[in-house]
Amino acid sequence: MRIFKFGGASVKDADGVKNLVKVLTEVGHKNTLLVVSAMGKTTNAMEKIIDCYFNDKVGLKEAFQEVIEYHNGILLDLFKNDKHEVFSKTKTLFEEVKGFLAWNKSPKYSFVYDQVVGYGELVSTTILSAYLNEVGIKNSWLDVRDFIKTDNNYRDAVVNWEKTQEKVTSGIDVDKLYITQGFLGSDDNNFTTTLGREGSDYTAAIFAYCLNANSVTIWKDVPGVLNADPRYFEEAQLLNKISYREAIELAFYGASVIHPKTLQPLQRKEIPLLVKSFINPKGKGTTVGKGTTLEPKVPCYIMKKDQVLMRLSSLDFSFIVENSISELFKMLHDHKMKVDLIQNSAISFSVCVDNKFGQLQELLNLLKSRFNVVCHEGVSLYTIRHFDSDAISSLQNGHEILLEQRANETVQLVVK
């Protein structure tokens, strides 16, 4: 069986849904399970509904109406007959959300979030399944919550692999075409859970693992995985092949390749992951699998903007050793700083962090009571995997290098 994952950009409007049909027609759809995300920016819109529920009851109705009208517009573009059953099915799903928000008594944001946000996926797959049946591509719609079982750690649920394997093995016929939702699961009480960052890609990997699939294909609006973000680097190249390990390394340094948790179940069973373009489905794309580290073997550039570089030195020229370093990391952890690079000498310690939660000033006040602190805000962190001298020179031109760190395969530069 093959697993196909289509993200929100691929089904953002009626033309996107029609193009998905074109992709399936070109590459075939037998023995295939489709994992589909919410349409366009629906997840953001559902998050707005949740925010209004907690903080702006007056704006709740309007936020909800925007989501309904967006999907109704797509339905009217796809189905000539507005009495088609998909209209009432979609309406029922939205009524379920309203019902939940009316009777819910839980004050817990994460619980409410998981019960509401996933309706974006439930609606998108309901529309897509109905349209495929309408154009003659017979399929079965699955509620993913009946298959992927998790704990109740809402917004970042952990998969119960044993129960999930049992449900998938007994409930899926590998000879059929199925459509299901990404990102979602359910706990032992059958409350909806979500799988956290890159949840839809992870869903595809979970099904692939449980079904011993031939492959997973993630369909994107780019030709595959590139060696650099074309928004920031000219002449980005397509990577034909990447090993699992290399993909995990690139993700670790911040490349939006594939999240490591998606790769882990695939790696265990050596199931190849393909990244292909839904605009050009016959294009080669990128294969992530066992074997070749990188093909072609070219430098890979990763950039993180708006970072903070802090240089700390001891007030009395004493050594910065294990005790003080562990204390520093506790402070960074307590202030929710994501550490991207560290470098230390006998009496100094440099760290490049992402001030994602806006707690920098509070941290600096604490650090300045213990250390001499020099802080550079708004810097960029460049990482080059498989670097050569030309690659480094291209970044050094016109930039002030504040810190450089090299290993065998990787160089990192913090620049102003």
N, C-alpha and C positions, 0 to 999 in steps of 0.2 A: 504494500500500500504506500501511496505518496501522501505527504502532508503539505498543503499549500497555506501560507499565511498572507492575508491581504490586510494592510494597514488602513487607517482612516483616510489617507490621501487618495487611495485607489477607489474609494466608494463615496467621495465627498458630494457627488451630485448624480443625476440620472445618467449623464454621459459616462461617468466613472463606472457605474453599474453595467452599462452596455459594453464598455471596454473590457470589463472583467469577463463577460460572456465571450467576447472576442478572444481573450487570452485562453480560456478553457477550450474554445473551438480549435485554436491553433495547436495547443500542446496536449490536448486530450483531457478527459475527466473521469475515466474509468478508475475504479479502485483508489479513489481520492477522498481525502477529508480536508475540507476548507475551514480554516480558523480565521474569523473575520473580526476586525475591530469596529468601534463605533464610527459613524460617518463623519468625515471632516473633523471639525473642532467640537463635536458633541460632548466629549468628556469634559472639556473646559466649561461648556454650557451647563452640564449636569452639576459640576462643582459650584457654579454660581447659584444654582437652585439650593444646594446644600448650605451655602454661605447665607443666602437669604432666609432659609428656614431657621438658622440660629441667630442671625443678626439683623435681618431686615424683612419682617413678616409682610410689610406693605409691598415690597418689591417682588415677593415670591410668585404671585400670580402672573405678573408680566414676564419674569424669567422663564417660567414654565411654558407660557404661551409661545415664546420665541422658539423653544425646542420643538413644540408640536407643529408650528407653522413651517419650520424648516423641513421636517420630515414629510408633512403633507404636500409640500411643493414637489419633493422628489417623487412621492407616490403618484401625484397627478401627471407628472411627466412620463412615468413608466407605464401606467395602467390607464387605458382609454375608458374603461368602465369604472366609475367611482363607486359602484355597488360591489366591486370585487371584495371577496372575504378578507383580503389583506388589510383593507381600511379598518374593518371592525377589530381584527386581531391587534393592529397597532394601537387603536384607541383603548382596547382592554389593557394593554401593557401600561399605557400612560395613566389609566385609572388606578392601576395597582400602586403606582408611585404615589399618587394623590392619597390613596387610601392609607398607605403606610405612614405618610407624613401626618395624617389626621389622627391616627390612633397610637403612634409611637410615644412611648413614655421614657425611653432611654435618653439621658443627657450626654451620652458618650459620642463624641464627634466621629471617631473611627468606625464605630458600629453603624451609625446612621449613614456615613459615607458609603460603606460597602453595600448597604441595602438599596441605595438610590443610584449610585453612579453607573452600575452595571447595566441599567436599562438601556443605555446607549447601545451596547452590544446586542442586547436581546431584540431591540427594534431593528437595528441594521440587518441582522441575520434573518429576521422574519421577512423583511422586505426583499432581501436578496433571494431567499429560498423561493418565495412566491413568484418572483420575476423569472427565475431560472425554469421553474415548472411551466410558467406561461409561455416561454419561448421553446419549450420542448426538451429541456435538460432536466430530466427527472432526478429528484434528490430528496433526502430525508433531513429534516431539521432536528437537531439535538440540543437539549438544554445541558450545557457543559457542567452545570452544577450537580447534575445526576451522576457525573463521571469522575470529576476531579474533587477528591475529598481532602480536606485540610484541617489544621487546628483552628482555634478561634482567635488567632493573632490578627485582628482586622487591619487591613491596609498593607499587610506584609505577611500573608499566611504561609505556613510551611506545609508542603504536600505530604499527605500520608500515602506513601508509595504502595504499600500493601493493599489498602482498600481501593485505591485508584486503579491499580492493575486488575483487581478482581472485577470492578465495575466495567472497565474498558473491554476486558476479555469476554465477559458474558453479554455485553450490550451492543457490540459493534460487529457488523458483517463486513469483512474486508472486501467483498465484491461490489459494494454499493458506493454511491456518491453521497457524502454527508456535508452538512453545513452546521458549524457550531461557533460559539463565541470565544474570543480570547480573553485573558485577564482575570477570569472568574473561577470560583470554586464554591464549595459549601462545607460547613463544619458538621459535627455530629448532630446538631439540632436543626440542620438544614437551613441555617441562616447563610446568606450569601457572604462570601469572603473574596478579597482581591489579592493578587499575587505580587503586587509591588511593581517596581520599575521594570520596564520591558516585559510586562506580564503576558502580552499576546504572543510574543516570540517564544516565551517560556512555555506557554500552553501548547504550542506546536511541538516543542521538544518533548513534553510530557507524553503527548499522544504517540509521537514517533517511538519513544522508548517502550511504551506499553504494547504497541502494535508491531514492534520489530520492523518499522517502516524501511523502505528502500532509500528514502531521502526526505529532507525537509527543504522546501523552497520558500524564501521570503521575497515577496514581490514588492519592489520599490519604484520610485520615480527617477532613479539613477541607474546607470548601466551595470552596476555591481559595486564592489568595495574599491574605493580609490586610495591611492597612496597619500593623499592630502585632501583637505577640504577645499574645493574649488572656489569657495567664497573668499579665501584668504591666500591661496597659492595658485599661481599660473601653471598651466600645463600639467594638471593632475593626471596621473596614469591609472588605468584599470589594472587591478591585481587579479591575475587569472586564478591563482591558487594560493591558499594560506593554510598552514597547519593549525590544528586546534590550539596548540601551545602558543603559536605566534599571535593568533587572534585574541587569546586571553591576555598576552603581554600588551598588545595594542590597546585593548579595552582598559587595562589597568592604568595606562598612562593617559587615558581620557579620550581615545578615539571612539567615535560613535560607530564601531564595527558591529559587534554582537556582544550582548551582555554575557559575562562568564557563566551565570547560572543557566543560561540557555544552552551553552556549549557543553556543560558538564554531563547531562544525561546522554547527549549525542555521542560524546567522546567515549563514554563507557561501553557503548555498543557499536562504535565506529560507524555511525550513520552520517553520511555526508550532508552538509548544509550548503544549499545554493542560494546566492543572492542575485536576483535577476530583475530586469526592468519590465514593468507592466506596459510600458510604452512600446518596447521592442522585445516581445517575449521570445523570439527566436535568437536573440543575442546570446553570446557566450556566458556573460555574467561571471561571477566569482564562485569558486568551490572552496569551502572550508572543510578540511578532512585530515586524514592521516598522511604522513609523508612529507613532501616538499615544504620546507619552511615558508618560502615565499617565491612566487614566480609571477613576473620577473623580479630578480633580486635588485630592487631599487630602494633608495632611502624613503622612509615613511615619516611624514611630518605631522605632528599633532600640536595644536596651539590651544592654550587656555588663557583667556583674557581676564582682566580685572582681578588679578591675584594680589596677594600682599606678601612682601618679603620682609622678614624681621631678622635683624642681626643682634644677638644678645652676647654680652660679655660680663664676666664677674666684676663686681664693684671693687674687690680687693685683690684682683689678679690671681685668685685661687683657681684651681682646676675645675672645669665643668666635667664631672664624672657621673657614675651611675645614679647616685642619689639625686643630684640636681636634674639630670636628664629625665628620670622617671617623674619627678615633680613637674617638670615642664610639660611632659606629655599629658599628665593629669589635668593641668590647667587648659591645655588645648582641647582635650576631650570635654571638660566641663563647659567650655564656651563654644562647643559644637564647631570647631575649626577642622576642615578636612585638610590633612597634611599631604602635600604633593611632592615635596622634596626636603631633605634635611642634609646638612653638612656641619661637621663640628671639628674643632681643633682643641688644643689643651685648655684654652681660656675663652673660646668663643663658640657660639652655636647659631647657625643660620637655618631658618625654616621658611618655606614658601607655602602659604595656606590659601584656602578659598574661604572668604568671609561670608558664606552663604546665608547665615542667620543673623548677620548684623551685630555681632557681639564684640567687635574688634576693640572699641574704645574701652570697654569694661576690662577686657583682657590686658590691654596695654597699661592701664592704671595699676593693675596687679603686678605685672612684670616689672614695671619701673621701680617698684618698691624693693625689688630683689636684684635687678640687673641694670647695666647700662643698655639702653635699647635704641637702635636706629631702625626706623620703620619706613618702607617704601610702599605706598599704595598705588593701585592702578597699573601694576607691572604685568607683563605677559610671560608665560612659561612655555617655551618651545621644547618639545622632545623630538629627537630624530632617532628612529630605529634604523640600524644598518647604515650608519652615517659614513660619509667620505669627506675629504677636505673641501670639495666644492659645495657640498650641502651646508657645511658649517659656515663657509665664507658667505653664502647667499643670505644667511640670517645676520651675520655680523655687520654687513654693510648698512650704515645709517642708524644702527642701534647702539645704545650704550649697554654693554654687558655688565650686569651687576653680580652675577654668579654663574659659574660653569662647573658642571660635574660630568665626568666620563666614566663609562664602563666599557667592556669589550664590544658590545653591540649597540650601546645607547649613549647618546649625549643629551644633556639637558642644559638649557640656557635660560636664565632669568634676565629679561631685557626691559629697558625703559623706552 
